[in-house]
Amino acid sequence: MDNIENNPALVIDGVQLWNSFARSFQSPVRACFDLIDNVFDAAPLSNGKLTINVDEHEEEDSRNQELQLENTNGIYILNNCQHPVKPMREVLTCFNNVERDNSQIGEYGIGLKQGCASLSDISFVMSRNENVYSLGILARNLQTPTGVCLPSFEFQFDPTIDTDLHKFLMKNEIADIVASSNNIAAVVEEYGYGDVQTGIYRLVNNMMRLNDREWSEEKYVFCICLHDLKHSENDAFLLSVKDELPKHYLHVPHCFQVLVRSDPVHFNHWPSRLTRLTKFNVRIPKTALLSSDNSNGTEDDHVLSLYLGFDAVRLAEGGHNTASLYFYSRKFGRLVKSLPDSRGTLCLSAGGTQYCQALTIIVDDKCGALPLSPTKQDFAFWEHENGQVWEQNLLKWVSAVTKVYYNYYLGKVCNGIKRNLLEFVNNNLATVIGDESEHKRIDKVEMSTFEGISWEYENNLIQADTTAMKECPTLLHRACSSIQPVEEIIFEMIEEEGLAAFNGTNSAGITSYECLNENPHADFTGMDIINRYILKMMGEF
């Protein structure tokens, strides 16, 4: 066998690779969300900050003012980071997409290159680790059939020597980078709409954002500047991003500040729309078909949450009223896949208006067990030896829970008349609408639950005995006062300290009590949690 060192180096066609990157996503907004995934993975949970805005500057000189207003169609994405940003040469390295753990999407991996190439032909990636600044360039015109070119640069600013950061960047570092390469100079000239000095000026002003105003208090900052969006005007694009963001993420903490064009984004889309919102925790066998042999569950089971409700807002707006299904995954609850009408997928009756009335099903894989495709727009069950079995079991569980939930409201609440169910949903619109800021995110909402359901596996099917089934009282989705309920404090304590609470698991592995850290083997009761909370408040725990 030939020594690998004697073989010629692999030649990568940079043009074809760029074209492949640019076709990675189903829509420009999805490409932008992939860039935002990096932000959520990198930023601190306690005081994370993300700003998305148009790429224009308030302090332009008179020569550039008119140019800036008329021609700029770019945006920037700016965020703080919990840890130092890895070197820019690693950020821009292709084919090295190692994710940190399964609960996260992956920080500045291949998705960064794919997202930038999908949205723009020229992007600048910038970071600041205290006083160390980095710059990376992603440009279509830098790619050749004989190689990939993603140049990166790093420079140290010493405030004891250079007191003017703008001058330091303008006259020294950025000017030297442009002078070092005709190809890079051509990219910067295009960024300046035909004038290289204007391009340098705009680039320096973007880098100044890393240390501007409140960002100067951050030790680690990251920024992506996308020049001249390919698919739409930046204002319209940012409006779409702002509208879609709350629906795209389930679990962004309330303390995480997200601004789009200076407007705050509230991540409580579903609690502000769904009436009779109910949660089920289920365990999905991953390696064997459903049978009585595994009805008690195994350590390898996949634990996830299902939320069901009726979208009163969708119904009031005249949208489609079929059963919609949404799959979310990972720590921040990224929307991976959605189906406007899931009745066929879930093997539900699709005749007439059965399983309609704006029924909404949400699958929340917060622990991140479900395998995702490279662009996180679908699942990759084919990667696993028993992936087909895992997928079938997942859909059967979703179908079984949906049948129980829907038939309860149709049969016991609305006397089996679908028109009554439609009116029931419409009449509950007032319980969900209101000021967005009044709603909590979905995993913090107090919601109705069901008790007395007996689940069994039989002949690769899930059977539900609802003879003793009853609904617990439904609580409002909005906070009723400024005083934090004791239950919410306890749940937050559980989440912070990695505890779990179960109220018993029946033979098929479904729980009626919330498990906040997805640990199916923890052995705490509700009273254990309350006692530990009291001891903590007394300073004894």
Secondary structure, 3 states (H helix, E strand, C coil): CCCHHHCCCCCCCHHHHHHHHHCCCCCHHHHHHHHHHHHHHHCCCCCCEEEEEECCCCCCCHHHHHHHHHHCCCEEEEEECCCCCCCHHHHCCCCCCCCCCCCCCCCCCHHHHHHHHHHCCEEEEEEEECCEEEEEEEEHHHCECCECCCCEEEEECCCCCCCCHHHHHHHHHHHHHHHHCHHHHHHHHHHCCCCHHHHHHHHHHHHHHHHCHHHHHCCEEEEEEEECCCCCCHHHHHHHHHHHHHHHECCCCCCCEEEECCEECCCCCCCCCEEEEEEEEEEECCCCCCCHHHCCCCCCCEEEEEEEEEEHHHHHCCCCCCCEEEEEECCCCEEEEEECCCCCCCCCCCCCCCCCCCEEEEEEECCCCCCECCCCCCECHHHCCCHHHHHHHHHHHHHHHHHHHHHHHHHHHCCCCHHHHHHHHHHCHHHCCCCHHHECCHHHCCCECEECCEEEEECCEEEEECCCCEECCCCCCECCCCCCCHHHHHHHHHHHHCCCCCCCECCCCCECCCCCCCCCCCCCCHHHHHHHHHHHHCCCC
